[in-house]
């Protein structure tokens, strides 16, 4: 189970920090690549950032330099620090855990948290 928190309303230029907590007796957090996606009204869900267990990171061009993804394998959490927000960042943000092995694919999603940037 993935549970996001930290969404809300912020003025343009402001910051928010999203957090996603993973739980489950059989969920081995450090074997999953963790992602943040977002979906704006009327648009498809899009990739925001990813971080595998070795903490390398990847970002969408639209957020590069403004957002930072991090994870804590001991706490089974992944965060998204969002700075210098603008109206185009308004969306529902989703946490995703993905793992693919031979004959075994796991894909889990959180319920989403709303981020609204006001101008």
C-alpha atoms as one frame of an Amber mdcrd trajectory, in Angstrom:
protein
   0.000   0.000   0.000   1.218   3.478  -0.907  -0.111   6.567   0.846   0.749
  10.071  -0.329   0.608  13.212   1.764   1.693  16.824   1.603  -0.440  18.204
  -1.172  -2.248  21.499  -0.892  -2.620  24.991  -2.291   0.457  27.162  -2.769
   1.157  30.442  -4.500   3.245  30.555  -7.627   6.912  30.566  -6.735   6.284
  28.657  -3.537   7.296  25.191  -2.411   5.664  21.966  -1.305   7.029  18.654
  -0.159   5.138  15.477  -1.004   5.715  12.247   0.839   4.756   8.674   0.034
   4.839   5.921   2.636   4.879   2.271   1.640   3.549  -0.488   3.829   2.775
  -4.176   3.676   4.273  -7.278   5.213   5.525  -8.612   1.891   6.513  -5.293
   0.333  10.292  -5.131   0.076  10.702  -1.426  -0.496  14.339  -1.400  -1.556
  13.669  -3.735  -4.478  11.325  -1.252  -6.146  11.965   1.728  -8.355   9.885
   4.571  -6.950   8.217   7.127  -9.164   6.176  10.264  -8.960   3.649  10.908
 -11.704   1.076  13.644 -12.078  -2.177  14.177 -13.912  -3.583  17.593 -14.681
  -7.271  18.091 -15.533  -7.989  16.930 -19.061  -4.485  15.578 -19.562  -2.845
  12.187 -19.454  -0.834  11.049 -16.495   2.804  12.018 -16.970   6.135  11.033
 -15.502   7.671  13.474 -13.031  10.639  11.777 -11.382  12.087   8.380 -10.500
  14.586   6.940  -8.058  15.749   3.321  -7.813  17.256   1.837  -4.688  20.747
   3.102  -5.569  19.384   6.682  -5.340  20.169   7.676  -8.908  17.512  10.081
 -10.111  15.714  10.967 -13.295  13.394  13.905 -13.960  11.017  15.159 -16.565
  12.445  18.160 -18.383   9.585  20.310 -17.130  10.626  19.882 -13.474  14.379
  19.505 -13.774  16.169  21.948 -11.503  13.024  22.651  -9.473  11.981  19.248
  -8.080  14.055  16.804  -6.066  13.119  13.181  -5.445  14.592  11.270  -2.523
  13.973   7.999  -0.745  14.642   6.469   2.628  14.844   2.705   2.309  14.865
   2.201   6.074  11.612   4.131   6.499  10.128   2.942   3.179   9.328   6.473
   2.096   9.866   8.537  -1.024   9.604  12.315  -1.075   9.266  14.936  -3.753
  10.501  18.413  -2.892   8.937  20.905  -5.270  10.313  24.440  -5.500   9.488
  27.442  -7.643   6.056  26.066  -8.440   3.985  27.464 -11.271   0.434  26.993
 -12.508   1.483  24.219 -14.871   2.435  22.116 -11.860  -1.200  21.983 -10.744
  -2.195  18.321 -10.828  -2.934  15.247  -8.806   0.397  13.688  -7.881   0.710
   9.919  -7.627   3.337   7.741  -6.047   4.217   4.547  -7.893   6.291   1.512
  -6.985   7.464  -0.684  -9.841   9.479  -3.837 -10.045   9.982  -6.175 -12.964
  11.650  -9.541 -12.763  11.502 -12.518 -15.050   7.956 -13.785 -14.793   7.014
 -11.328 -12.072   5.889  -7.758 -12.552   4.676  -5.596  -9.656   3.105  -2.191
 -10.074   1.516  -0.305  -7.162  -0.108   3.129  -7.043  -1.140   5.495  -4.311
  -4.466   7.286  -4.224  -2.983  10.621  -5.263  -2.634  13.999  -3.596  -3.812
  17.283  -5.072  -1.367  20.114  -5.689  -2.850  23.448  -6.697  -0.650  26.396
  -7.600  -2.414  29.743  -7.546  -1.174  32.733  -9.479
